Amino acid sequence: MQHIELQIQKCQATKDLDSSLLLAARPEDLSSTLLKSRGLSSGNVAALFKYKDKTEVHVKVDTESSVLTTFTISDILPSAKAIASIRVPDYNSGKLELQYLHDHVAFTTAFGFNRSPTIDFSATIGTPGIAFGAETSFSTAIGKLTKYNAGVCLKMPTSNASVILADKGDSMKVMYLHQLEKLNGGAVVGEISRRFSTNENTLTVGCSYVVDTQTVVKAKLNNHGNLGAVLQHELTDKSFLTISGAFETKALENSPKFGFSLLLKP
């Protein structure tokens, strides 16, 4: 009798384990993206798997037969997260990222799994109204900093503004966004960027319009004639269909770009 009870308990434990593995194997998010530019098409399919709300596995397969796998483990320490990724067949693409996210401060560091990795570091400190951030990259192969950027952001109830100094101080961007009730909760945005080495200025304006509770339309245009538009429609709860397009108004002989994205969440 005891033997039978042990067998029953073993079968029940095996069943529970199989059910747990089956639930873990079901994707939380499933998305596909297709892009066509100048007669060439590319796309990918991605799936997100979650286990016990602390471990995530994100797998993306593209049309070039490469597979990107990302593992995310949350709460390895209080407010800390670890992210590891690798792209097959490029085994030198392995990367480890550590994040510490607190209410008023955040730190991130990342490095690759190769002989001469690049070490990235970023930090942000601030309040809900104002924040300061900086990032840098150090190449162990040449022993020099290859990137350093800094910025500040101001946030108000209906608008926000930011200033970013990038490209080792060679470029600067100033952006302002304002939400408008006349656009059903949409917004207008303007951005001015300048590259000091070439004295090149770029002015970009854009807006978003909420058609209804499920549909949003966005568009932007810069002084170089680059026009882009995006339509996003919520099919079901947290499942989205996105259609995008872009073309150069000053070079109509160039083929336009089209994009298609489908995000499904069971």
C-alpha positions in Angstrom: 0.0 0.0 0.0 2.8 2.4 0.9 4.5 1.5 -2.5 1.3 2.4 -4.3 1.0 5.8 -2.5 4.6 6.6 -3.3 4.0 5.8 -7.0 0.9 8.0 -6.9 2.9 10.9 -5.3 5.7 10.4 -7.9 3.2 10.5 -10.8 1.5 13.6 -9.4 4.9 15.4 -8.9 5.9 14.5 -12.5 2.6 15.8 -13.7 3.0 19.1 -11.8 6.6 19.4 -13.2 5.4 18.8 -16.8 2.6 21.3 -16.3 5.0 23.9 -15.0 7.4 23.3 -17.9 4.5 23.5 -20.3 3.4 26.8 -18.9 6.9 28.1 -19.0 7.3 27.1 -22.6 4.3 29.2 -23.7 5.4 32.5 -25.1 4.1 35.6 -23.3 4.7 37.8 -26.4 5.0 36.8 -30.0 5.9 39.4 -32.7 6.9 39.6 -36.3 8.4 42.4 -38.3 8.8 42.9 -42.1 10.7 45.8 -43.7 11.1 46.5 -47.4 13.6 49.1 -48.6 14.8 49.7 -52.2 13.6 46.3 -53.4 15.1 44.4 -50.5 13.1 42.7 -47.8 14.1 41.7 -44.3 12.2 40.5 -41.3 12.3 38.7 -38.0 10.1 36.7 -35.6 10.5 37.1 -31.9 9.1 35.3 -28.8 9.3 36.1 -25.1 9.1 33.4 -22.5 8.7 34.1 -18.8 9.2 31.8 -15.8 8.1 32.7 -12.2 8.1 36.5 -13.1 11.9 36.7 -12.5 13.4 35.0 -15.5 12.7 35.9 -19.1 14.1 34.4 -22.3 13.7 36.4 -25.5 14.4 34.7 -28.8 14.6 36.5 -32.2 15.1 34.8 -35.5 15.7 36.9 -38.6 15.8 36.3 -42.4 19.6 36.2 -42.3 19.5 32.9 -40.4 20.8 34.4 -37.1 19.3 33.7 -33.8 19.5 36.2 -30.9 18.8 34.8 -27.5 18.6 37.1 -24.4 18.3 35.9 -20.8 17.1 38.3 -18.1 17.1 37.5 -14.4 15.4 40.1 -12.1 16.1 40.7 -8.4 19.4 38.9 -8.2 20.0 41.6 -5.6 17.5 44.2 -4.4 16.8 46.5 -7.4 19.4 44.7 -9.5 19.0 42.8 -12.8 21.3 40.7 -15.0 21.0 40.4 -18.8 23.0 38.0 -20.9 22.7 37.7 -24.7 24.3 35.9 -27.6 23.8 35.8 -31.3 24.3 32.5 -33.2 26.3 31.8 -35.3 28.5 34.7 -34.1 29.7 33.3 -30.8 31.9 36.4 -30.1 28.7 38.5 -29.8 28.1 37.3 -26.2 27.4 40.1 -23.8 26.6 40.5 -20.1 24.8 43.5 -18.7 24.2 44.4 -15.0 21.6 47.0 -14.0 20.8 48.7 -10.7 17.6 50.7 -10.8 16.5 52.7 -7.8 13.9 55.5 -7.3 16.4 58.4 -7.9 19.5 56.7 -9.3 20.3 54.1 -11.9 23.6 52.4 -13.0 24.3 50.1 -15.9 27.5 48.3 -17.0 28.0 45.9 -19.8 30.9 44.1 -21.4 31.3 41.5 -24.2 32.6 37.9 -24.0 35.6 38.3 -26.4 39.3 38.8 -26.1 39.2 42.6 -26.3 35.8 43.6 -25.0 34.3 47.0 -24.9 33.1 48.1 -21.5 30.0 50.3 -21.4 28.9 52.3 -18.4 25.9 54.6 -17.8 24.4 56.5 -14.9 21.3 58.5 -14.2 20.4 60.6 -11.2 17.4 62.8 -10.6 13.8 63.3 -9.5 10.5 63.0 -11.4 11.0 66.6 -12.5 14.6 66.7 -13.6 17.2 64.1 -14.4 20.9 64.1 -15.4 22.5 61.2 -17.3 25.9 60.2 -18.8 27.3 57.2 -20.7 30.7 56.1 -21.8 32.4 53.2 -23.6 36.0 52.0 -23.0 37.8 49.8 -25.6 40.3 47.4 -24.0 41.8 46.8 -27.4 43.1 50.4 -27.8 42.9 51.5 -24.2 40.8 54.6 -25.0 37.3 55.9 -24.5 35.4 55.5 -27.7 32.1 57.2 -26.6 31.0 59.6 -24.0 27.6 61.4 -23.9 25.7 63.5 -21.4 22.3 65.0 -21.1 19.7 66.6 -18.9 15.9 66.3 -19.0 13.1 68.5 -17.6 9.6 67.1 -17.2 6.4 69.1 -16.6 2.8 68.0 -16.4 2.1 68.5 -20.1 5.5 68.9 -21.6 9.2 68.0 -21.3 12.5 69.2 -22.7 15.9 67.7 -23.0 19.4 68.6 -24.1 21.9 65.9 -25.1 25.6 66.3 -25.9 26.8 63.3 -27.9 29.5 62.0 -30.2 32.3 63.0 -27.8 31.0 66.5 -27.8 30.7 66.9 -31.5 26.9 67.0 -31.7 24.2 68.5 -29.6 20.4 67.9 -29.7 17.7 70.0 -28.1 14.2 68.6 -28.0 10.8 69.8 -26.8 7.5 67.9 -26.5 4.1 69.2 -25.7 0.9 67.3 -25.3 -2.3 68.8 -26.8 -5.9 68.0 -25.9 -6.9 69.0 -29.4 -5.1 66.0 -30.7 -7.1 63.7 -28.5 -4.2 63.2 -26.2 -1.6 63.4 -28.9 1.5 65.6 -28.9 3.8 67.8 -31.0 7.5 67.7 -30.9 10.4 69.7 -32.2 14.1 68.8 -32.3 17.2 70.8 -33.4 20.5 69.0 -33.8 23.9 70.4 -34.7 27.1 68.7 -35.7 30.0 71.1 -34.9 32.6 69.4 -37.1 30.6 69.9 -40.2 28.4 72.9 -39.2 25.4 70.8 -40.2 22.0 71.6 -38.6 18.9 69.4 -38.7 15.4 70.6 -37.7 12.8 67.9 -37.2 9.1 68.4 -36.4 6.6 65.7 -35.6 3.2 65.0 -34.1 1.0 62.2 -32.9 -2.8 61.9 -33.2 -5.0 59.6 -31.2 -7.7 58.5 -33.7 -9.5 56.4 -31.1 -8.7 54.3 -28.1 -7.1 51.6 -30.3 -5.4 53.7 -33.0 -2.5 56.2 -33.0 -0.9 57.9 -36.0 2.5 59.5 -35.9 4.5 61.5 -38.5 7.7 63.5 -38.7 9.5 65.6 -41.2 13.0 67.2 -41.2 14.6 70.0 -43.2 16.4 67.5 -45.4 13.0 66.3 -46.8 12.9 63.0 -44.9 9.2 62.1 -44.2 8.1 59.2 -42.0 4.8 58.0 -40.7 3.6 55.2 -38.4 0.1 53.8 -37.8 -0.3 51.6 -34.7 -3.6 49.8 -34.0 -4.3 47.7 -30.9 -6.0 44.5 -32.1 -6.7 43.0 -28.7 -5.4 43.7 -25.2 -1.6 44.3 -25.6 -1.6 43.0 -29.2 -0.6 45.6 -31.8 -0.4 45.9 -35.5 2.1 48.6 -36.7 2.5 49.8 -40.3 5.3 52.4 -41.1 6.6 54.2 -44.2 9.3 56.7 -45.1 10.6 58.4 -48.2 12.7 61.4 -49.3 10.6 64.2 -50.6 13.7 65.8 -52.2 14.7 62.6 -54.0 11.5 61.1 -55.2 13.5 58.8 -57.6 14.5 56.8 -54.5 12.3 53.9 -53.5 10.3 54.4 -50.3 10.6 52.3 -47.3 7.8 50.3 -45.8 7.6 48.4 -42.5 5.1 45.9 -41.0 5.1 44.7 -37.4 2.7 42.4 -35.5 2.9 41.9 -31.8 0.7 39.2 -30.2 0.3 38.6 -26.5 -1.8 35.6 -25.4 
